Amino acid sequence: MYVEHTMRNAGPLAIMEDEWTQYLQDIREGKAGGSALPAIAGSYAKKTADPKRVLIVEDNIDAVRSLAYLVRDMGHVVEYAINGYVAIDIARRFLPDIVLLDLGLPGIDGFEVCRKIKGHAGLEHTRIIAVTGYAQDEYRTRSRAAGCEMHLIKPVPTAVIEQLLG
């Protein structure tokens, strides 16, 4: 039986199921980069030489944890919040260099979170990047007016996050 796996830059890879199973076993045993899927070895996040303090604000717990793991794996220091109120509190204590901010949050939305963070002494120069599903021009205009320097649409490719964080 064949398993098809689609890689972003490599296209579909058809491999035997037992090769896939062996590759996964190699990863578990620390032998990643084996012969079954060599294209995957280069797809991991790159480690940064300049770690940043990153606050991730996202109300979807799976999404925020996944992004936090990815950003930590890049070598950055990460905190996360699943609502706007907690995000503001964490930002005041954590003093992030960069905030990756979802706009569609329950309670206090991302636009208001951005304004409150930017309005706090010591955080006015924090880079805030909207990471959202809101693609319409209206939301781009509102995020810019609130203080977001960029407006990215989910899902954001790993390479873009690497570039943003350095």
C-alpha positions as CSV (number, residue, x, y, z in Angstrom):
1,M,0.0,0.0,0.0
2,Y,1.2,3.5,-0.9
3,V,0.8,6.6,1.3
4,E,0.8,10.0,-0.5
5,H,2.2,12.9,1.4
6,T,2.2,16.4,-0.1
7,M,5.1,18.6,0.8
8,R,4.9,22.4,0.1
9,N,7.9,22.6,-2.1
10,A,8.5,19.0,-3.0
11,G,5.0,18.0,-4.4
12,P,3.4,14.7,-3.7
13,L,5.7,11.9,-2.4
14,A,4.4,8.4,-2.8
15,I,6.2,5.9,-0.5
16,M,5.5,2.5,0.7
17,E,3.5,2.4,4.0
18,D,6.3,0.3,5.7
19,E,8.9,3.0,4.6
20,W,6.7,5.7,6.2
21,T,6.4,3.6,9.4
22,Q,10.1,3.1,9.4
23,Y,10.7,6.8,8.9
24,L,8.5,7.7,11.8
25,Q,10.2,5.1,14.0
26,D,13.6,6.7,13.0
27,I,12.3,10.1,14.2
28,R,11.2,8.6,17.5
29,E,14.7,7.1,18.0
30,G,16.5,10.3,17.0
31,K,17.6,9.0,13.6
32,A,15.6,11.5,11.6
33,G,16.8,12.4,8.1
34,G,16.9,8.7,7.0
35,S,16.5,7.6,3.5
36,A,12.7,7.3,3.3
37,L,11.8,11.1,3.2
38,P,14.9,13.1,2.7
39,A,12.9,16.2,1.7
40,I,11.4,16.5,5.1
41,A,14.8,17.0,6.8
42,G,15.0,20.5,5.4
43,S,11.5,21.5,6.3
44,Y,12.0,22.0,10.0
45,A,12.0,25.5,11.5
46,K,15.4,27.2,11.5
47,K,17.0,28.3,14.8
48,T,17.5,32.0,15.2
49,A,20.7,33.7,16.2
50,D,18.7,36.5,17.7
51,P,16.0,35.2,20.1
52,K,13.0,37.5,20.6
53,R,10.3,37.6,23.3
54,V,7.1,36.6,21.5
55,L,3.5,36.8,22.7
56,I,1.0,34.8,20.8
57,V,-2.7,35.7,21.2
58,E,-5.1,33.2,19.7
59,D,-8.4,31.9,21.1
60,N,-8.1,28.5,19.5
61,I,-6.2,26.4,22.0
62,D,-4.8,23.9,19.4
63,A,-3.7,26.7,17.1
64,V,-2.0,28.8,19.9
65,R,-0.2,25.7,21.3
66,S,1.0,24.7,17.8
67,L,2.3,28.1,17.0
68,A,3.9,28.4,20.4
69,Y,5.8,25.1,19.9
70,L,6.9,26.2,16.4
71,V,8.2,29.6,17.6
72,R,9.9,28.1,20.6
73,D,11.5,25.5,18.3
74,M,12.9,28.5,16.4
75,G,14.7,29.5,19.6
76,H,12.4,32.4,20.8
77,V,11.0,32.9,24.3
78,V,7.2,32.5,24.0
79,E,4.2,33.3,26.1
80,Y,0.6,32.9,24.9
81,A,-2.9,34.0,25.8
82,I,-6.2,32.7,24.7
83,N,-8.2,35.9,25.3
84,G,-7.6,39.6,25.1
85,Y,-7.8,40.4,28.8
86,V,-5.0,37.9,29.6
87,A,-3.0,39.1,26.6
88,I,-2.9,42.6,27.9
89,D,-1.8,41.4,31.4
90,I,0.9,39.1,30.0
91,A,2.2,41.9,27.7
92,R,2.6,44.2,30.7
93,R,4.6,41.6,32.6
94,F,6.4,39.9,29.7
95,L,7.3,43.0,27.7
96,P,7.3,41.1,24.3
97,D,9.3,42.3,21.3
98,I,6.7,41.0,19.0
99,V,3.0,40.1,19.4
100,L,1.3,37.7,17.0
101,L,-2.3,38.7,17.4
102,D,-5.6,37.1,16.3
103,L,-8.3,39.8,15.8
104,G,-11.4,37.7,16.4
105,L,-11.1,37.2,20.1
106,P,-14.0,36.7,22.5
107,G,-14.7,39.5,24.9
108,I,-12.2,42.2,24.0
109,D,-11.2,41.9,20.3
110,G,-7.7,42.1,18.8
111,F,-8.1,45.7,17.7
112,E,-8.7,46.8,21.3
113,V,-5.9,44.5,22.6
114,C,-3.5,46.2,20.1
115,R,-4.5,49.7,21.2
116,K,-4.2,48.8,24.9
117,I,-0.7,47.2,24.4
118,K,0.5,50.1,22.3
119,G,-0.9,52.6,24.9
120,H,1.1,51.0,27.8
121,A,4.3,52.7,28.8
122,G,7.3,50.6,27.7
123,L,5.2,48.8,25.0
124,E,4.7,51.6,22.5
125,H,7.4,50.2,20.2
126,T,6.3,46.6,20.4
127,R,5.8,45.1,17.0
128,I,2.2,43.8,16.7
129,I,1.3,41.6,13.8
130,A,-2.3,40.7,13.1
131,V,-2.6,36.9,12.3
132,T,-6.2,36.4,11.4
133,G,-8.8,34.9,9.2
134,Y,-10.2,38.3,8.4
135,A,-9.0,39.0,4.8
136,Q,-11.3,41.9,3.9
137,D,-9.9,45.4,3.3
138,E,-12.0,46.8,6.1
139,Y,-10.2,44.6,8.6
140,R,-6.8,45.5,7.2
141,T,-7.6,49.2,7.6
142,R,-8.9,48.7,11.1
143,S,-5.8,46.6,12.2
144,R,-3.5,49.3,10.8
145,A,-5.4,52.0,12.6
146,A,-5.3,50.1,15.9
147,G,-1.5,49.9,15.6
148,C,-0.7,46.6,13.8
149,E,2.3,46.9,11.5
150,M,1.3,43.9,9.4
151,H,-1.9,42.0,8.6
152,L,-1.3,38.3,7.8
153,I,-4.0,35.8,6.8
154,K,-4.1,32.4,8.4
155,P,-2.5,30.0,7.8
156,V,0.8,31.8,7.8
157,P,3.7,29.7,6.3
158,T,6.6,28.8,8.6
159,A,9.0,30.7,6.3
160,V,7.1,33.9,6.8
161,I,7.1,33.5,10.6
162,E,10.9,32.8,10.4
163,Q,11.4,36.0,8.4
164,L,9.3,38.1,10.8
165,L,11.0,36.9,13.9
166,G,14.5,36.8,12.5
